[in-house]
Amino acid sequence: MRVNTNVISHARRLALRVTIVAAIFVIGIGSWGARRFAASVAHAGPRPLPTHCDGPLSERLLKAGVAAPEAAQDDGTLYGMQRWRKPTGRSYLGLKFPGLLSCAYTVSAIFREACHPIGEVASVKGIDAALVDWRKIRDARQLSPGDVVFWKPVPGKILGFKCPGRWHVGISLGGDSTIDNDWWSGKPKKGSLERACTTFAYARRPPP
């Protein structure tokens, strides 16, 4: 039985064409899939920081501090952080002060808004530990806006009550002005370095 060589040759050419077309199809799908994957990865990349995160940290702390009194909520939150917690409250003569000891949480919230979160720090000691590598300023006359100010307790009385004998922390606005938690309202408030029951101890300066 004779085999038609022309038929065989034609079949081989047809099979080769099918193979080539299939290969092109697979490669095309592969590159299309790769482009889709690359696009999805690029889309899922890091988002640009908000505009208020630009600039030196000292400026961002200053801006967040200045805006804090208006940003504070009546439920004790500031910039999304709850500052009134069970350990921060005190009662005197039947009156409750839920944010009497909220100064560290207040500073923590300001740091969060300044795009430099340090966590939800409960104590003044904890704030100092978080900033231990920052330059320490011991002379109040050298304070700059954005410095983190620490007050130490002094004996005495306020409104007839014995001073609580606790450290305090806030943000310098420059000179004698500060933003820090007010004992009685439990909200951030503009004040001065001089106040009852505490005195300036030192400050920590943000790195440039």
N, C-alpha and C positions, 0 to 999 in steps of 0.2 A: 504494500500500500504506500503510495507516494504522498508526501506531505507538501503542501503548497508553501514554499518558502516565503512568498510574498505575504501570505496571511500571517505567518509567524512574525515576520518583520514588522508588519502593521500592528500586531497585538503588542509587541514589545514597545514600540514607540508610544502607543496609547497608554500602556502601563507606566511608562516613564513620565508622560505628561501628567497623569493623575498623581503620581508621587510628588512631582515638582509643585503642582498646584496645592496639594495637601500641606507640603512643607511651608509654602508661602503663607497659607492660611494660618497655620499654627504659629509661625513667627510673628505674623501681624497681630494675632490675638494676644500673644505674649507681650509684645511691645505696648499694645493698647492697655493691657492690664497693668504693666509696669508704670505707664504714665498715670493711670488712675490711682495706683497705690502711692506714687510719688506725690501726686496732687493732694491726696488725703493726708499724707504725713506733713506736707507743707502747711495745710490748713490747720492741722492739730498742733502746730508749733507754738512756742511761747508767745503770748499776747504782749503787745507793748504796754508799758506801765502807764497808769493814769498821769495826766499832766501835773497833778499836785505832788507827784513823786519826784519831779525834777528839782534840781538845785541842791545846794549843800544841806546836810542833815540839820545843822543849826537853824537854817531858815525854815525848814519844814517843821521842826519842833516849835519854833516861834509861831508860825501860822496856825498850827493845830492847837497850840495853847491859847492864842488870842481868840480863836473861834469856839473854844470849849464852853464858856459860860452859856452861849446861845444854843450850842449843840446838845447840852445836857438835858435829859428827859426827866419827867417827874417820877418815873419808876426806878430811877437810879442808874439808868444806862447812859453811856457816853461812847459815841462812835461804835455802837454795837456791843459794847462790853458792860456787863452788869457789875456795878461798883458797890452796891449795897448788899451785903451778905451778913449772915448771922454774926460772925466775929467782928464786923465793923460797927455794929449798933451798940448804943448805950442808952440808959434811961436815967433821968434825973427828975425827982419830984413828980413822978408819974408821967413825965413827958418823954417821948421816944425820939431818939436821934439815930436813924438807921444808917447814916453815912458819916458818923463822927470820926471813924478811923479808916476812911476810904482814900487817904492820900496816895498810897502806893498803887491802888487800882486806877486812880485818876491819871497818874503819870503813865501807867501801862497803856491806858486807852489813848493818850496823846501820842505815845510812841507808835501805836498801831496806825493811827491816822496819818502820822508822818512817814509811813511806809518803812518803818524800821521796828517791826514787832519784837518785843522781848518776852512775850507771854503775858499771862494774867498774874502778875506778881502781887502777893498779898502784903508784903512787909517792906519797910524802908530798907532794912538790911538786905533784902532780896534785890531791890533796885540797885543798891550800891554794888552788890556782887555781880550783877549783869553788866555794870559799867566799870568794872575794876581796872580795865586797861585804859580808860580815858584819863586824860590829864586832870589832876586835882588842883583846884583853885582855892587857896586858903585865905586870900584877901578879898573881902566883899567889894572893895573899890575896883577890883579888876574883873568883875562880872560882865559877861557879854550876853546879848539876847540868844536864847536857846540853851544856855547852860542849865544843868540840872542841879537845883539847890537843895542842900540838906541842912535841917535845923536840929539842934540837940536840945533836950529838955533842961529847964531850969526850975528851981522850986518857986512856989508862989501860989496865988489863988486867982480865980477868975469867976466873976459873978458870985462870989462867996463860996465857991467850991475849990477844993484843992486841985492844983494842976494835975493832969493825967500822967505827967512824967514820961512822955513818949516822944520819939523822934518823928520828924515831919519831912516831907519832900514835895518839891514843886518845880516849876519851870521859870527861869529868869526871863524877864522882858527887857532886861538891861537896866543898869543903875539900881535903884531901890525897888523897882516894880517886879512883881511876880504873878504867876497864875498857879493856884494850888487849891486843894480841897478845903472848903470852909467847914469847920467843925459842926456848926449849928444847922446849916441848911443841907449839908452833905453834898454840895454841888461845887464845881470849880468856880473860883471867884478871883478877881484881880485884887491884889493886896500889896503889902510891902514887906521888906525883910524884918522890920521891927514888929514884934507882936508879943502878946502875953504868953507865958509858959514855955517859950522856946527862944533860942538865939542862934544866929548864923553859925554853922560849924564849918562847912566847906561846900564846894560845888564840883561837878564833873563836867568837863568841856568836850563836846562832840568832836571827833576827828575831822579834819578838813576834807 
